[in-house]
């Protein structure tokens, strides 16, 4: 399975963007999918995750209430709707896949994800 993230760009504070992650090269949708981000000079951090059913989600406290993760298993895509963006949201955003189908204690950890896409840059100006 390969993952391709898209949708990054530059917006002003308070604006919105929608990131999308497209999966190809496989037929299974039984993956937990996650979004992570890495700001300049900082460690990569967890943003959001969604179980294969699309029903269960998890968010980092810093984005809760502003970001929404969703998935379309028929089209092998996972989206991240980002509203009320802040300069602190500036980062390269990565999508990733975990072969386990359900969220668990490790779903916010990078080590849980075995497949990673390339990043897409989000820049939020004040």
N, C-alpha and C positions, 0 to 999 in steps of 0.2 A: 504494500500500500504506500502510495506517495501522497503527501499533503501539500496543497498550494494555497497560501494565504494571500488575500488581496483586500483592497478597500482603504488602505492607509492614505493619509494626506495631511494637509495643514489646515487647521481651523482656529478660530478665535475662542477664547474662554467663553464657556456657556453654550458652545455649539455642539454639533453631534456628528458622528460618523458611524458607519456600519461596516464591520469587517466580515469577510466571508472566508471560509476554509473549505476547499473542495478536495475530496478524496478520490483517488483513482488507482487502478491496478489491483483491485480486490473486489469481492462480491459480498463480504460480510459487513454488516452494520453493527455488530455486537461489540462495539468499542465504547468505552467512556472517552469523551473528548474534552480537552481542556484548552484554555487560553492562558498564556503566560506573557509577561512583558519584562523588558530589560531597559532601564533608563541609562543614560550615559554615566559611566563610572560606578554603576550600582550592580548588585547581584540580580539575576533573573528571579522574578517573583510570580507567584500564582495570582491569577485574575478570576477565573471562573471555570467550572466544569459541569458537564451534563452527562447523565447516564444514557445508555443506548435507547431506552424507552422515550427519552425526552421529558419525562415527568419529574425526575429528581435533579435538582441543580444545587450548586454551591458557589458562593462568591467570597472574595476577599472583602474584609470590612471596608476597605478604602473605596470600593466601587459599588457596594451594596446600595440598592435604591436608584442607582444611576445607569448601571449596565445590565443588559439582559442577554443571556445566552440561549440559543435555540438551535434546533437541528431539523433537517428534512432528510430522513433516511431514504426516501424514494429517489432523491437526487444526490445523495452522498455529500451533503453540505452541512456545515455548522457555522452559524452566524453569531456575531457579538455586536449588539446594538449599544452604542455608547452615547449617552445623553449628558447634558450639563458638564461637558468636559472642562477640565482644569489644567493649568500648566503642568501640574504634577503628574498628569496622565501621559505626558510626553515620553515616548519609549518606542522601541521596536517590539511589536507584538508577534508572538509565535503561537501557532496551533499545534496540538499534539494529541496522539492517540494512545490509550491504555487498553490492552487486550482484555481486561476485565470489563464486564458489561455493567456492573453496578458501582456506584460511588462507595468508597470505603475510607478508612482512616488515612490512607495514603494519597487520596485523589488530589490533594493540594501540593503534593511533593513532586518535584521534577523527576525523581527516580522512578516513579510509578509509570511514566510514559516512555514507551519504547520507540515510537515513531514521531518525528518532528518535521514540521514544514519549515520553509525559509521564512524569515520575518518580514513584516510590513511595517513601515515607519509611520507613526502618528506624532504629529507636532502640534501642540496647543499653545498659542501665543496669548499673552495677557493684554 
